[in-house]
Amino acid sequence: MAPATEAPATTAEGPTQHVPNQPALPRPGQLTTAQVDFLLRGIDPRRVGQDGKGFAHVEAWDIRRHLIRVFGFGGFDTDLLEMTLVSQQEIPNGNRSRWTVVYRVAVKLTVKVDGVELGHWHGVATGDGTNLPSLADAHDLALKTADSQALKRAATNMGDQFGLSLYNGGSPAPVVSNALPYMEPQGTPTLPEDPPVQPEPGSPVHDAAKDDTASDADRLIDQTRRCWGNAIALSQVHAEVQQKGLGDHPVKRGDGWVAFNDLLANRITELNERTAQGGAEGSAA
C-alpha cells in the first residue's frame, strides 16, 4: 500500500517542510523505542538451560549481561536487604567434617533511565552449599546461590527477556508480547491473547504433569494457532518443539496431517518471504 501523503501546508509565510511520522524523543526516565521493542520480545531459547532439578532457568550472569545491554552501565542498582544464615550443619566424616550451609537473601533491583528511576522490585531466595569439606566454601556457595536466585526473581518483573515466561511451564514463548502504554492509539486498544497458563516449575501440579508429552503437544499446538502470523513467536515455539522431541508429532492440517516440525518450518519461511516482499501476514490457522 502506498504511503499516505500529507497536504502541503499553506500559510502566509509559505509551505512548511517537516518529516511525517517523526518519532518524538523520549522524556527523561522514559524507555526508548528500541528498549521497549527488545523487552517485548520472547527470550532467545539459546539463553535457557536447565538447573539441577531439571527446571528451565537463565544464568544469573546472563541476567546481569542483559541488564547492562538494555539499561547501560550504571543503569541499574542492586541492594542487599537481608542476608540470613538459616542453617549450618556439621557432618562427621572420619577425621575431617563436611559442611552443609543454607542462606536466605533478599535483594532490591532498581532500574534507571537517564538517571531517573524507572522502577524497583524485590526478590527473595535461599541457597545451599551441601556436603562440602570446607566450611568457607559451603558458606560461599550458599550465599552466592541465594543472592543470584534473588536477583533473577526480582528481574522477572521486567518480562520475558528476564525469564518471566519460564514460569509458564518452562516455555520460552513470550507471555507479555505487548503492553498498553506502548501501543499506538488506534481505536480501542487490545492486547494479544494470552498463551495457556502452565503451572510454575517446582509446584506440585507441575511435577505431576511435567512428563506428560501429550499435554506439551497440545499446549504448543495452541500457541502455534495464537501466533500464526508472527514469525518470531513461531520460531520460539519451533525451538521448544525440537527441544521436547515433538518434531514428528502429527498435527491436523486441512483434511490431512503434517509433522509439527514441517508445519512450523513452512509457515516461518512463508512469513519471512512475505515480510521480504512487503506483504501482509495471513490470518490465523
Secondary structure as GFF3:
##gff-version 3
##sequence-region A 1 285
A	DSSP	alpha_helix	33	39	.	.	.	ID=ss1
A	DSSP	three_ten_helix	45	47	.	.	.	ID=ss2
A	DSSP	beta_strand	49	50	.	.	.	ID=ss3
A	DSSP	beta_strand	56	57	.	.	.	ID=ss4
A	DSSP	alpha_helix	60	71	.	.	.	ID=ss5
A	DSSP	beta_strand	76	91	.	.	.	ID=ss6
A	DSSP	beta_strand	98	113	.	.	.	ID=ss7
A	DSSP	beta_strand	116	132	.	.	.	ID=ss8
A	DSSP	alpha_helix	135	155	.	.	.	ID=ss9
A	DSSP	three_ten_helix	156	158	.	.	.	ID=ss10
A	DSSP	three_ten_helix	160	162	.	.	.	ID=ss11
A	DSSP	three_ten_helix	164	167	.	.	.	ID=ss12
A	DSSP	three_ten_helix	180	182	.	.	.	ID=ss13
A	DSSP	alpha_helix	204	209	.	.	.	ID=ss14
A	DSSP	alpha_helix	213	226	.	.	.	ID=ss15
A	DSSP	alpha_helix	231	243	.	.	.	ID=ss16
A	DSSP	beta_strand	250	253	.	.	.	ID=ss17
A	DSSP	beta_strand	256	259	.	.	.	ID=ss18
A	DSSP	alpha_helix	260	277	.	.	.	ID=ss19
###
